[in-house]
Amino acid sequence: MDNKRLTDIETKIAYQEHMISELNTIVYNQQKTIEDLKKITELLRNRVMDLADMTSYTDPGSEKPPHY
C-alpha cells in the first residue's frame, strides 16, 4: 500500500471520527431539549387541568336568556 493511499484513508477516518463526535453532541443536546419540553408540557397540562377544575363550565346552550 503506498503512502498517499494510506494518508487518504487516515484523513477520511479522522474526518469521520470528527463528524461522529459532532453528531453525538447534537443528538445529546436535542435529547436534553426534548426532555425539557416534555417537562414544560406536563406542567402546562397540569396547570390547565387545575384551572379547568377551578371553573365550572356550563353549556351556553342550556342557559336561559336573562329575559325569562
mmCIF file as Biopython writes it, N, C-alpha, C and O atoms, coordinates in Angstrom:
data_model
#
loop_
_atom_site.group_PDB
_atom_site.id
_atom_site.type_symbol
_atom_site.label_atom_id
_atom_site.label_alt_id
_atom_site.label_comp_id
_atom_site.label_asym_id
_atom_site.label_entity_id
_atom_site.label_seq_id
_atom_site.pdbx_PDB_ins_code
_atom_site.Cartn_x
_atom_site.Cartn_y
_atom_site.Cartn_z
_atom_site.occupancy
_atom_site.B_iso_or_equiv
_atom_site.auth_seq_id
_atom_site.auth_asym_id
_atom_site.pdbx_PDB_model_num
ATOM 1   N N  . MET A ? 1  ? 0.848   -1.165 0.000  1.0 0.0 1  A 1 
ATOM 2   C CA . MET A ? 1  ? 0.000   0.000  0.000  1.0 0.0 1  A 1 
ATOM 3   C C  . MET A ? 1  ? 0.901   1.237  0.000  1.0 0.0 1  A 1 
ATOM 4   O O  . MET A ? 1  ? 1.817   1.337  0.816  1.0 0.0 1  A 1 
ATOM 5   N N  . ASP A ? 2  ? 0.646   2.164  -0.898 1.0 0.0 2  A 1 
ATOM 6   C CA . ASP A ? 2  ? 1.531   3.325  -0.935 1.0 0.0 2  A 1 
ATOM 7   C C  . ASP A ? 2  ? 1.123   4.364  0.117  1.0 0.0 2  A 1 
ATOM 8   O O  . ASP A ? 2  ? 0.006   4.345  0.634  1.0 0.0 2  A 1 
ATOM 9   N N  . ASN A ? 3  ? 2.039   5.249  0.409  1.0 0.0 3  A 1 
ATOM 10  C CA . ASN A ? 3  ? 1.829   6.226  1.481  1.0 0.0 3  A 1 
ATOM 11  C C  . ASN A ? 3  ? 0.683   7.185  1.197  1.0 0.0 3  A 1 
ATOM 12  O O  . ASN A ? 3  ? -0.039  7.566  2.118  1.0 0.0 3  A 1 
ATOM 13  N N  . LYS A ? 4  ? 0.505   7.577  -0.036 1.0 0.0 4  A 1 
ATOM 14  C CA . LYS A ? 4  ? -0.578  8.512  -0.393 1.0 0.0 4  A 1 
ATOM 15  C C  . LYS A ? 4  ? -1.933  7.885  -0.078 1.0 0.0 4  A 1 
ATOM 16  O O  . LYS A ? 4  ? -2.803  8.531  0.507  1.0 0.0 4  A 1 
ATOM 17  N N  . ARG A ? 5  ? -2.102  6.647  -0.462 1.0 0.0 5  A 1 
ATOM 18  C CA . ARG A ? 5  ? -3.375  5.960  -0.230 1.0 0.0 5  A 1 
ATOM 19  C C  . ARG A ? 5  ? -3.622  5.811  1.271  1.0 0.0 5  A 1 
ATOM 20  O O  . ARG A ? 5  ? -4.739  6.032  1.740  1.0 0.0 5  A 1 
ATOM 21  N N  . LEU A ? 6  ? -2.596  5.439  2.018  1.0 0.0 6  A 1 
ATOM 22  C CA . LEU A ? 6  ? -2.715  5.296  3.461  1.0 0.0 6  A 1 
ATOM 23  C C  . LEU A ? 6  ? -3.056  6.642  4.114  1.0 0.0 6  A 1 
ATOM 24  O O  . LEU A ? 6  ? -3.881  6.702  5.026  1.0 0.0 6  A 1 
ATOM 25  N N  . THR A ? 7  ? -2.433  7.690  3.657  1.0 0.0 7  A 1 
ATOM 26  C CA . THR A ? 7  ? -2.711  9.029  4.182  1.0 0.0 7  A 1 
ATOM 27  C C  . THR A ? 7  ? -4.152  9.432  3.892  1.0 0.0 7  A 1 
ATOM 28  O O  . THR A ? 7  ? -4.820  10.009 4.751  1.0 0.0 7  A 1 
ATOM 29  N N  . ASP A ? 8  ? -4.636  9.132  2.686  1.0 0.0 8  A 1 
ATOM 30  C CA . ASP A ? 8  ? -6.023  9.444  2.322  1.0 0.0 8  A 1 
ATOM 31  C C  . ASP A ? 8  ? -7.009  8.698  3.226  1.0 0.0 8  A 1 
ATOM 32  O O  . ASP A ? 8  ? -8.002  9.267  3.680  1.0 0.0 8  A 1 
ATOM 33  N N  . ILE A ? 9  ? -6.725  7.436  3.477  1.0 0.0 9  A 1 
ATOM 34  C CA . ILE A ? 9  ? -7.602  6.635  4.344  1.0 0.0 9  A 1 
ATOM 35  C C  . ILE A ? 9  ? -7.591  7.194  5.768  1.0 0.0 9  A 1 
ATOM 36  O O  . ILE A ? 9  ? -8.646  7.318  6.391  1.0 0.0 9  A 1 
ATOM 37  N N  . GLU A ? 10 ? -6.418  7.528  6.280  1.0 0.0 10 A 1 
ATOM 38  C CA . GLU A ? 10 ? -6.322  8.093  7.627  1.0 0.0 10 A 1 
ATOM 39  C C  . GLU A ? 10 ? -7.055  9.437  7.715  1.0 0.0 10 A 1 
ATOM 40  O O  . GLU A ? 10 ? -7.703  9.732  8.719  1.0 0.0 10 A 1 
ATOM 41  N N  . THR A ? 11 ? -6.949  10.235 6.673  1.0 0.0 11 A 1 
ATOM 42  C CA . THR A ? 11 ? -7.640  11.516 6.637  1.0 0.0 11 A 1 
ATOM 43  C C  . THR A ? 11 ? -9.157  11.315 6.672  1.0 0.0 11 A 1 
ATOM 44  O O  . THR A ? 11 ? -9.867  12.009 7.399  1.0 0.0 11 A 1 
ATOM 45  N N  . LYS A ? 12 ? -9.642  10.361 5.881  1.0 0.0 12 A 1 
ATOM 46  C CA . LYS A ? 12 ? -11.080 10.080 5.859  1.0 0.0 12 A 1 
ATOM 47  C C  . LYS A ? 12 ? -11.569 9.574  7.217  1.0 0.0 12 A 1 
ATOM 48  O O  . LYS A ? 12 ? -12.647 9.956  7.673  1.0 0.0 12 A 1 
ATOM 49  N N  . ILE A ? 13 ? -10.793 8.735  7.848  1.0 0.0 13 A 1 
ATOM 50  C CA . ILE A ? 13 ? -11.175 8.200  9.161  1.0 0.0 13 A 1 
ATOM 51  C C  . ILE A ? 13 ? -11.213 9.331  10.195 1.0 0.0 13 A 1 
ATOM 52  O O  . ILE A ? 13 ? -12.134 9.404  11.008 1.0 0.0 13 A 1 
ATOM 53  N N  . ALA A ? 14 ? -10.210 10.208 10.157 1.0 0.0 14 A 1 
ATOM 54  C CA . ALA A ? 14 ? -10.168 11.333 11.094 1.0 0.0 14 A 1 
ATOM 55  C C  . ALA A ? 14 ? -11.387 12.235 10.879 1.0 0.0 14 A 1 
ATOM 56  O O  . ALA A ? 14 ? -12.004 12.697 11.839 1.0 0.0 14 A 1 
ATOM 57  N N  . TYR A ? 15 ? -11.727 12.480 9.613  1.0 0.0 15 A 1 
ATOM 58  C CA . TYR A ? 15 ? -12.896 13.302 9.300  1.0 0.0 15 A 1 
ATOM 59  C C  . TYR A ? 15 ? -14.171 12.631 9.822  1.0 0.0 15 A 1 
ATOM 60  O O  . TYR A ? 15 ? -15.022 13.298 10.409 1.0 0.0 15 A 1 
ATOM 61  N N  . GLN A ? 16 ? -14.305 11.341 9.616  1.0 0.0 16 A 1 
ATOM 62  C CA . GLN A ? 16 ? -15.491 10.620 10.077 1.0 0.0 16 A 1 
ATOM 63  C C  . GLN A ? 16 ? -15.586 10.607 11.599 1.0 0.0 16 A 1 
ATOM 64  O O  . GLN A ? 16 ? -16.680 10.746 12.146 1.0 0.0 16 A 1 
ATOM 65  N N  . GLU A ? 17 ? -14.467 10.444 12.289 1.0 0.0 17 A 1 
ATOM 66  C CA . GLU A ? 17 ? -14.473 10.480 13.751 1.0 0.0 17 A 1 
ATOM 67  C C  . GLU A ? 17 ? -14.906 11.847 14.254 1.0 0.0 17 A 1 
ATOM 68  O O  . GLU A ? 17 ? -15.662 11.949 15.220 1.0 0.0 17 A 1 
ATOM 69  N N  . HIS A ? 18 ? -14.431 12.890 13.603 1.0 0.0 18 A 1 
ATOM 70  C CA . HIS A ? 18 ? -14.827 14.249 13.975 1.0 0.0 18 A 1 
ATOM 71  C C  . HIS A ? 18 ? -16.327 14.453 13.737 1.0 0.0 18 A 1 
ATOM 72  O O  . HIS A ? 18 ? -17.020 15.026 14.578 1.0 0.0 18 A 1 
ATOM 73  N N  . MET A ? 19 ? -16.812 13.993 12.612 1.0 0.0 19 A 1 
ATOM 74  C CA . MET A ? 19 ? -18.228 14.134 12.278 1.0 0.0 19 A 1 
ATOM 75  C C  . MET A ? 19 ? -19.093 13.361 13.267 1.0 0.0 19 A 1 
ATOM 76  O O  . MET A ? 19 ? -20.131 13.864 13.696 1.0 0.0 19 A 1 
ATOM 77  N N  . ILE A ? 20 ? -18.692 12.171 13.630 1.0 0.0 20 A 1 
ATOM 78  C CA . ILE A ? 20 ? -19.438 11.363 14.604 1.0 0.0 20 A 1 
ATOM 79  C C  . ILE A ? 20 ? -19.484 12.079 15.949 1.0 0.0 20 A 1 
ATOM 80  O O  . ILE A ? 20 ? -20.520 12.091 16.614 1.0 0.0 20 A 1 
ATOM 81  N N  . SER A ? 21 ? -18.384 12.666 16.343 1.0 0.0 21 A 1 
ATOM 82  C CA . SER A ? 21 ? -18.340 13.410 17.601 1.0 0.0 21 A 1 
ATOM 83  C C  . SER A ? 21 ? -19.301 14.598 17.570 1.0 0.0 21 A 1 
ATOM 84  O O  . SER A ? 21 ? -20.023 14.840 18.537 1.0 0.0 21 A 1 
ATOM 85  N N  . GLU A ? 22 ? -19.309 15.331 16.470 1.0 0.0 22 A 1 
ATOM 86  C CA . GLU A ? 22 ? -20.233 16.468 16.329 1.0 0.0 22 A 1 
ATOM 87  C C  . GLU A ? 22 ? -21.682 16.002 16.347 1.0 0.0 22 A 1 
ATOM 88  O O  . GLU A ? 22 ? -22.521 16.615 17.008 1.0 0.0 22 A 1 
ATOM 89  N N  . LEU A ? 23 ? -21.981 14.938 15.637 1.0 0.0 23 A 1 
ATOM 90  C CA . LEU A ? 23 ? -23.348 14.422 15.603 1.0 0.0 23 A 1 
ATOM 91  C C  . LEU A ? 23 ? -23.791 13.928 16.978 1.0 0.0 23 A 1 
ATOM 92  O O  . LEU A ? 23 ? -24.944 14.111 17.368 1.0 0.0 23 A 1 
ATOM 93  N N  . ASN A ? 24 ? -22.881 13.308 17.702 1.0 0.0 24 A 1 
ATOM 94  C CA . ASN A ? 24 ? -23.185 12.845 19.047 1.0 0.0 24 A 1 
ATOM 95  C C  . ASN A ? 24 ? -23.565 14.022 19.944 1.0 0.0 24 A 1 
ATOM 96  O O  . ASN A ? 24 ? -24.521 13.934 20.715 1.0 0.0 24 A 1 
ATOM 97  N N  . THR A ? 25 ? -22.824 15.112 19.845 1.0 0.0 25 A 1 
ATOM 98  C CA . THR A ? 25 ? -23.126 16.312 20.628 1.0 0.0 25 A 1 
ATOM 99  C C  . THR A ? 25 ? -24.494 16.873 20.252 1.0 0.0 25 A 1 
ATOM 100 O O  . THR A ? 25 ? -25.266 17.280 21.121 1.0 0.0 25 A 1 
ATOM 101 N N  . ILE A ? 26 ? -24.785 16.892 18.972 1.0 0.0 26 A 1 
ATOM 102 C CA . ILE A ? 26 ? -26.084 17.407 18.511 1.0 0.0 26 A 1 
ATOM 103 C C  . ILE A ? 26 ? -27.221 16.538 19.034 1.0 0.0 26 A 1 
ATOM 104 O O  . ILE A ? 26 ? -28.222 17.062 19.523 1.0 0.0 26 A 1 
ATOM 105 N N  . VAL A ? 27 ? -27.084 15.235 18.940 1.0 0.0 27 A 1 
ATOM 106 C CA . VAL A ? 27 ? -28.125 14.321 19.411 1.0 0.0 27 A 1 
ATOM 107 C C  . VAL A ? 27 ? -28.313 14.462 20.918 1.0 0.0 27 A 1 
ATOM 108 O O  . VAL A ? 27 ? -29.444 14.446 21.405 1.0 0.0 27 A 1 
ATOM 109 N N  . TYR A ? 28 ? -27.231 14.598 21.652 1.0 0.0 28 A 1 
ATOM 110 C CA . TYR A ? 28 ? -27.311 14.777 23.106 1.0 0.0 28 A 1 
ATOM 111 C C  . TYR A ? 28 ? -28.090 16.057 23.439 1.0 0.0 28 A 1 
ATOM 112 O O  . TYR A ? 28 ? -28.982 16.043 24.287 1.0 0.0 28 A 1 
ATOM 113 N N  . ASN A ? 29 ? -27.750 17.151 22.772 1.0 0.0 29 A 1 
ATOM 114 C CA . ASN A ? 29 ? -28.439 18.418 23.023 1.0 0.0 29 A 1 
ATOM 115 C C  . ASN A ? 29 ? -29.914 18.345 22.644 1.0 0.0 29 A 1 
ATOM 116 O O  . ASN A ? 29 ? -30.759 18.905 23.343 1.0 0.0 29 A 1 
ATOM 117 N N  . GLN A ? 30 ? -30.232 17.668 21.555 1.0 0.0 30 A 1 
ATOM 118 C CA . GLN A ? 30 ? -31.625 17.510 21.149 1.0 0.0 30 A 1 
ATOM 119 C C  . GLN A ? 30 ? -32.396 16.694 22.174 1.0 0.0 30 A 1 
ATOM 120 O O  . GLN A ? 30 ? -33.539 17.025 22.490 1.0 0.0 30 A 1 
ATOM 121 N N  . GLN A ? 31 ? -31.803 15.651 22.690 1.0 0.0 31 A 1 
ATOM 122 C CA . GLN A ? 31 ? -32.469 14.826 23.695 1.0 0.0 31 A 1 
ATOM 123 C C  . GLN A ? 31 ? -32.735 15.631 24.960 1.0 0.0 31 A 1 
ATOM 124 O O  . GLN A ? 31 ? -33.798 15.518 25.569 1.0 0.0 31 A 1 
ATOM 125 N N  . LYS A ? 32 ? -31.765 16.438 25.343 1.0 0.0 32 A 1 
ATOM 126 C CA . LYS A ? 32 ? -31.941 17.290 26.519 1.0 0.0 32 A 1 
ATOM 127 C C  . LYS A ? 32 ? -33.090 18.280 26.291 1.0 0.0 32 A 1 
ATOM 128 O O  . LYS A ? 32 ? -33.902 18.507 27.188 1.0 0.0 32 A 1 
ATOM 129 N N  . THR A ? 33 ? -33.156 18.860 25.103 1.0 0.0 33 A 1 
ATOM 130 C CA . THR A ? 33 ? -34.233 19.787 24.772 1.0 0.0 33 A 1 
ATOM 131 C C  . THR A ? 33 ? -35.581 19.082 24.787 1.0 0.0 33 A 1 
ATOM 132 O O  . THR A ? 33 ? -36.560 19.631 25.293 1.0 0.0 33 A 1 
ATOM 133 N N  . ILE A ? 34 ? -35.641 17.883 24.244 1.0 0.0 34 A 1 
ATOM 134 C CA . ILE A ? 34 ? -36.886 17.108 24.235 1.0 0.0 34 A 1 
ATOM 135 C C  . ILE A ? 34 ? -37.350 16.837 25.665 1.0 0.0 34 A 1 
ATOM 136 O O  . ILE A ? 34 ? -38.533 16.980 25.973 1.0 0.0 34 A 1 
ATOM 137 N N  . GLU A ? 35 ? -36.432 16.451 26.528 1.0 0.0 35 A 1 
ATOM 138 C CA . GLU A ? 35 ? -36.793 16.177 27.924 1.0 0.0 35 A 1 
ATOM 139 C C  . GLU A ? 35 ? -37.293 17.440 28.619 1.0 0.0 35 A 1 
ATOM 140 O O  . GLU A ? 35 ? -38.257 17.387 29.384 1.0 0.0 35 A 1 
ATOM 141 N N  . ASP A ? 36 ? -36.642 18.575 28.357 1.0 0.0 36 A 1 
ATOM 142 C CA . ASP A ? 36 ? -37.086 19.841 28.939 1.0 0.0 36 A 1 
ATOM 143 C C  . ASP A ? 36 ? -38.484 20.202 28.437 1.0 0.0 36 A 1 
ATOM 144 O O  . ASP A ? 36 ? -39.331 20.640 29.216 1.0 0.0 36 A 1 
ATOM 145 N N  . LEU A ? 37 ? -38.724 20.021 27.150 1.0 0.0 37 A 1 
ATOM 146 C CA . LEU A ? 37 ? -40.035 20.331 26.579 1.0 0.0 37 A 1 
ATOM 147 C C  . LEU A ? 37 ? -41.122 19.413 27.129 1.0 0.0 37 A 1 
ATOM 148 O O  . LEU A ? 37 ? -42.255 19.846 27.339 1.0 0.0 37 A 1 
ATOM 149 N N  . LYS A ? 38 ? -40.782 18.153 27.360 1.0 0.0 38 A 1 
ATOM 150 C CA . LYS A ? 38 ? -41.746 17.229 27.964 1.0 0.0 38 A 1 
ATOM 151 C C  . LYS A ? 38 ? -42.136 17.696 29.360 1.0 0.0 38 A 1 
ATOM 152 O O  . LYS A ? 38 ? -43.311 17.653 29.726 1.0 0.0 38 A 1 
ATOM 153 N N  . LYS A ? 39 ? -41.147 18.145 30.145 1.0 0.0 39 A 1 
ATOM 154 C CA . LYS A ? 39 ? -41.431 18.633 31.493 1.0 0.0 39 A 1 
ATOM 155 C C  . LYS A ? 39 ? -42.333 19.864 31.447 1.0 0.0 39 A 1 
ATOM 156 O O  . LYS A ? 39 ? -43.300 19.966 32.203 1.0 0.0 39 A 1 
ATOM 157 N N  . ILE A ? 40 ? -42.009 20.794 30.554 1.0 0.0 40 A 1 
ATOM 158 C CA . ILE A ? 40 ? -42.806 22.012 30.429 1.0 0.0 40 A 1 
ATOM 159 C C  . ILE A ? 40 ? -44.228 21.674 29.987 1.0 0.0 40 A 1 
ATOM 160 O O  . ILE A ? 40 ? -45.193 22.228 30.513 1.0 0.0 40 A 1 
ATOM 161 N N  . THR A ? 41 ? -44.353 20.778 29.034 1.0 0.0 41 A 1 
ATOM 162 C CA . THR A ? 41 ? -45.674 20.372 28.548 1.0 0.0 41 A 1 
ATOM 163 C C  . THR A ? 41 ? -46.486 19.740 29.668 1.0 0.0 41 A 1 
ATOM 164 O O  . THR A ? 41 ? -47.679 20.016 29.795 1.0 0.0 41 A 1 
ATOM 165 N N  . GLU A ? 42 ? -45.871 18.912 30.467 1.0 0.0 42 A 1 
ATOM 166 C CA . GLU A ? 42 ? -46.575 18.269 31.575 1.0 0.0 42 A 1 
ATOM 167 C C  . GLU A ? 42 ? -47.015 19.306 32.610 1.0 0.0 42 A 1 
ATOM 168 O O  . GLU A ? 42 ? -48.134 19.244 33.118 1.0 0.0 42 A 1 
ATOM 169 N N  . LEU A ? 43 ? -46.137 20.249 32.916 1.0 0.0 43 A 1 
ATOM 170 C CA . LEU A ? 43 ? -46.509 21.309 33.854 1.0 0.0 43 A 1 
ATOM 171 C C  . LEU A ? 43 ? -47.678 22.142 33.330 1.0 0.0 43 A 1 
ATOM 172 O O  . LEU A ? 43 ? -48.608 22.459 34.071 1.0 0.0 43 A 1 
ATOM 173 N N  . LEU A ? 44 ? -47.618 22.491 32.045 1.0 0.0 44 A 1 
ATOM 174 C CA . LEU A ? 44 ? -48.708 23.264 31.450 1.0 0.0 44 A 1 
ATOM 175 C C  . LEU A ? 44 ? -50.013 22.470 31.416 1.0 0.0 44 A 1 
ATOM 176 O O  . LEU A ? 44 ? -51.087 23.018 31.665 1.0 0.0 44 A 1 
ATOM 177 N N  . ARG A ? 45 ? -49.914 21.197 31.113 1.0 0.0 45 A 1 
ATOM 178 C CA . ARG A ? 45 ? -51.096 20.347 31.096 1.0 0.0 45 A 1 
ATOM 179 C C  . ARG A ? 45 ? -51.732 20.286 32.483 1.0 0.0 45 A 1 
ATOM 180 O O  . ARG A ? 45 ? -52.950 20.396 32.626 1.0 0.0 45 A 1 
ATOM 181 N N  . ASN A ? 46 ? -50.900 20.111 33.488 1.0 0.0 46 A 1 
ATOM 182 C CA . ASN A ? 46 ? -51.412 20.069 34.858 1.0 0.0 46 A 1 
ATOM 183 C C  . ASN A ? 46 ? -52.043 21.399 35.250 1.0 0.0 46 A 1 
ATOM 184 O O  . ASN A ? 46 ? -53.074 21.432 35.921 1.0 0.0 46 A 1 
ATOM 185 N N  . ARG A ? 47 ? -51.426 22.481 34.832 1.0 0.0 47 A 1 
ATOM 186 C CA . ARG A ? 47 ? -51.970 23.801 35.166 1.0 0.0 47 A 1 
ATOM 187 C C  . ARG A ? 47 ? -53.323 24.026 34.493 1.0 0.0 47 A 1 
ATOM 188 O O  . ARG A ? 47 ? -54.251 24.547 35.112 1.0 0.0 47 A 1 
ATOM 189 N N  . VAL A ? 48 ? -53.430 23.636 33.237 1.0 0.0 48 A 1 
ATOM 190 C CA . VAL A ? 48 ? -54.708 23.771 32.528 1.0 0.0 48 A 1 
ATOM 191 C C  . VAL A ? 48 ? -55.778 22.909 33.193 1.0 0.0 48 A 1 
ATOM 192 O O  . VAL A ? 48 ? -56.922 23.338 33.344 1.0 0.0 48 A 1 
ATOM 193 N N  . MET A ? 49 ? -55.408 21.707 33.584 1.0 0.0 49 A 1 
ATOM 194 C CA . MET A ? 49 ? -56.368 20.828 34.263 1.0 0.0 49 A 1 
ATOM 195 C C  . MET A ? 49 ? -56.803 21.437 35.594 1.0 0.0 49 A 1 
ATOM 196 O O  . MET A ? 49 ? -57.981 21.373 35.947 1.0 0.0 49 A 1 
ATOM 197 N N  . ASP A ? 50 ? -55.865 22.028 36.337 1.0 0.0 50 A 1 
ATOM 198 C CA . ASP A ? 50 ? -56.205 22.678 37.603 1.0 0.0 50 A 1 
ATOM 199 C C  . ASP A ? 50 ? -57.139 23.857 37.379 1.0 0.0 50 A 1 
ATOM 200 O O  . ASP A ? 50 ? -58.103 24.039 38.121 1.0 0.0 50 A 1 
ATOM 201 N N  . LEU A ? 51 ? -56.854 24.658 36.356 1.0 0.0 51 A 1 
ATOM 202 C CA . LEU A ? 51 ? -57.721 25.793 36.053 1.0 0.0 51 A 1 
ATOM 203 C C  . LEU A ? 51 ? -59.100 25.330 35.608 1.0 0.0 51 A 1 
ATOM 204 O O  . LEU A ? 51 ? -60.107 25.950 35.948 1.0 0.0 51 A 1 
ATOM 205 N N  . ALA A ? 52 ? -59.146 24.253 34.855 1.0 0.0 52 A 1 
ATOM 206 C CA . ALA A ? 52 ? -60.434 23.720 34.407 1.0 0.0 52 A 1 
ATOM 207 C C  . ALA A ? 52 ? -61.238 23.213 35.598 1.0 0.0 52 A 1 
ATOM 208 O O  . ALA A ? 52 ? -62.461 23.351 35.622 1.0 0.0 52 A 1 
ATOM 209 N N  . ASP A ? 53 ? -60.565 22.632 36.580 1.0 0.0 53 A 1 
ATOM 210 C CA . ASP A ? 53 ? -61.252 22.149 37.768 1.0 0.0 53 A 1 
ATOM 211 C C  . ASP A ? 53 ? -61.785 23.311 38.608 1.0 0.0 53 A 1 
ATOM 212 O O  . ASP A ? 53 ? -62.820 23.181 39.262 1.0 0.0 53 A 1 
ATOM 213 N N  . MET A ? 54 ? -61.082 24.443 38.592 1.0 0.0 54 A 1 
ATOM 214 C CA . MET A ? 54 ? -61.489 25.595 39.391 1.0 0.0 54 A 1 
ATOM 215 C C  . MET A ? 54 ? -62.735 26.282 38.830 1.0 0.0 54 A 1 
ATOM 216 O O  . MET A ? 54 ? -63.532 26.849 39.579 1.0 0.0 54 A 1 
ATOM 217 N N  . THR A ? 55 ? -62.889 26.227 37.548 1.0 0.0 55 A 1 
ATOM 218 C CA . THR A ? 55 ? -64.036 26.894 36.928 1.0 0.0 55 A 1 
ATOM 219 C C  . THR A ? 55 ? -65.097 25.852 36.617 1.0 0.0 55 A 1 
ATOM 220 O O  . THR A ? 55 ? -64.799 24.727 36.217 1.0 0.0 55 A 1 
ATOM 221 N N  . SER A ? 56 ? -66.322 26.253 36.809 1.0 0.0 56 A 1 
ATOM 222 C CA . SER A ? 56 ? -67.405 25.334 36.456 1.0 0.0 56 A 1 
ATOM 223 C C  . SER A ? 56 ? -67.924 25.741 35.085 1.0 0.0 56 A 1 
ATOM 224 O O  . SER A ? 56 ? -68.381 26.866 34.885 1.0 0.0 56 A 1 
ATOM 225 N N  . TYR A ? 57 ? -67.848 24.846 34.187 1.0 0.0 57 A 1 
ATOM 226 C CA . TYR A ? 57 ? -68.270 25.123 32.818 1.0 0.0 57 A 1 
ATOM 227 C C  . TYR A ? 57 ? -69.715 24.691 32.649 1.0 0.0 57 A 1 
ATOM 228 O O  . TYR A ? 57 ? -70.095 23.565 32.967 1.0 0.0 57 A 1 
ATOM 229 N N  . THR A ? 58 ? -70.494 25.610 32.145 1.0 0.0 58 A 1 
ATOM 230 C CA . THR A ? 58 ? -71.870 25.269 31.793 1.0 0.0 58 A 1 
ATOM 231 C C  . THR A ? 58 ? -72.053 25.535 30.308 1.0 0.0 58 A 1 
ATOM 232 O O  . THR A ? 58 ? -71.498 26.484 29.755 1.0 0.0 58 A 1 
ATOM 233 N N  . ASP A ? 59 ? -72.816 24.707 29.697 1.0 0.0 59 A 1 
ATOM 234 C CA . ASP A ? 59 ? -73.069 24.825 28.270 1.0 0.0 59 A 1 
ATOM 235 C C  . ASP A ? 59 ? -73.925 26.062 28.027 1.0 0.0 59 A 1 
ATOM 236 O O  . ASP A ? 59 ? -75.028 26.158 28.565 1.0 0.0 59 A 1 
ATOM 237 N N  . PRO A ? 60 ? -73.435 27.021 27.221 1.0 0.0 60 A 1 
ATOM 238 C CA . PRO A ? 60 ? -74.225 28.229 26.970 1.0 0.0 60 A 1 
ATOM 239 C C  . PRO A ? 60 ? -75.589 27.929 26.342 1.0 0.0 60 A 1 
ATOM 240 O O  . PRO A ? 60 ? -76.529 28.709 26.491 1.0 0.0 60 A 1 
ATOM 241 N N  . GLY A ? 61 ? -75.692 26.826 25.657 1.0 0.0 61 A 1 
ATOM 242 C CA . GLY A ? 61 ? -76.973 26.470 25.038 1.0 0.0 61 A 1 
ATOM 243 C C  . GLY A ? 61 ? -78.031 26.055 26.059 1.0 0.0 61 A 1 
ATOM 244 O O  . GLY A ? 61 ? -79.224 26.095 25.757 1.0 0.0 61 A 1 
ATOM 245 N N  . SER A ? 62 ? -77.616 25.660 27.251 1.0 0.0 62 A 1 
ATOM 246 C CA . SER A ? 62 ? -78.573 25.211 28.252 1.0 0.0 62 A 1 
ATOM 247 C C  . SER A ? 62 ? -79.021 26.342 29.188 1.0 0.0 62 A 1 
ATOM 248 O O  . SER A ? 62 ? -79.927 26.152 29.999 1.0 0.0 62 A 1 
ATOM 249 N N  . GLU A ? 63 ? -78.397 27.503 29.076 1.0 0.0 63 A 1 
ATOM 250 C CA . GLU A ? 63 ? -78.784 28.631 29.919 1.0 0.0 63 A 1 
ATOM 251 C C  . GLU A ? 63 ? -80.005 29.341 29.337 1.0 0.0 63 A 1 
ATOM 252 O O  . GLU A ? 63 ? -80.180 29.441 28.123 1.0 0.0 63 A 1 
ATOM 253 N N  . LYS A ? 64 ? -80.828 29.820 30.241 1.0 0.0 64 A 1 
ATOM 254 C CA . LYS A ? 64 ? -81.986 30.591 29.784 1.0 0.0 64 A 1 
ATOM 255 C C  . LYS A ? 64 ? -81.542 32.036 29.590 1.0 0.0 64 A 1 
ATOM 256 O O  . LYS A ? 64 ? -80.713 32.543 30.346 1.0 0.0 64 A 1 
ATOM 257 N N  . PRO A ? 65 ? -82.084 32.685 28.593 1.0 0.0 65 A 1 
ATOM 258 C CA . PRO A ? 65 ? -81.758 34.101 28.397 1.0 0.0 65 A 1 
ATOM 259 C C  . PRO A ? 65 ? -82.234 34.926 29.601 1.0 0.0 65 A 1 
ATOM 260 O O  . PRO A ? 65 ? -83.154 34.512 30.307 1.0 0.0 65 A 1 
ATOM 261 N N  . PRO A ? 66 ? -81.619 36.078 29.835 1.0 0.0 66 A 1 
ATOM 262 C CA . PRO A ? 66 ? -81.946 36.856 31.026 1.0 0.0 66 A 1 
ATOM 263 C C  . PRO A ? 66 ? -83.389 37.384 31.053 1.0 0.0 66 A 1 
ATOM 264 O O  . PRO A ? 66 ? -83.864 37.734 32.133 1.0 0.0 66 A 1 
ATOM 265 N N  . HIS A ? 67 ? -84.095 37.460 29.949 1.0 0.0 67 A 1 
ATOM 266 C CA . HIS A ? 67 ? -85.454 37.997 29.932 1.0 0.0 67 A 1 
ATOM 267 C C  . HIS A ? 67 ? -86.501 36.970 30.347 1.0 0.0 67 A 1 
ATOM 268 O O  . HIS A ? 67 ? -87.684 37.308 30.372 1.0 0.0 67 A 1 
ATOM 269 N N  . TYR A ? 68 ? -86.128 35.733 30.674 1.0 0.0 68 A 1 
ATOM 270 C CA . TYR A ? 68 ? -87.110 34.742 31.096 1.0 0.0 68 A 1 
ATOM 271 C C  . TYR A ? 68 ? -87.319 34.760 32.565 1.0 0.0 68 A 1 
ATOM 272 O O  . TYR A ? 68 ? -88.119 33.982 33.085 1.0 0.0 68 A 1 
#
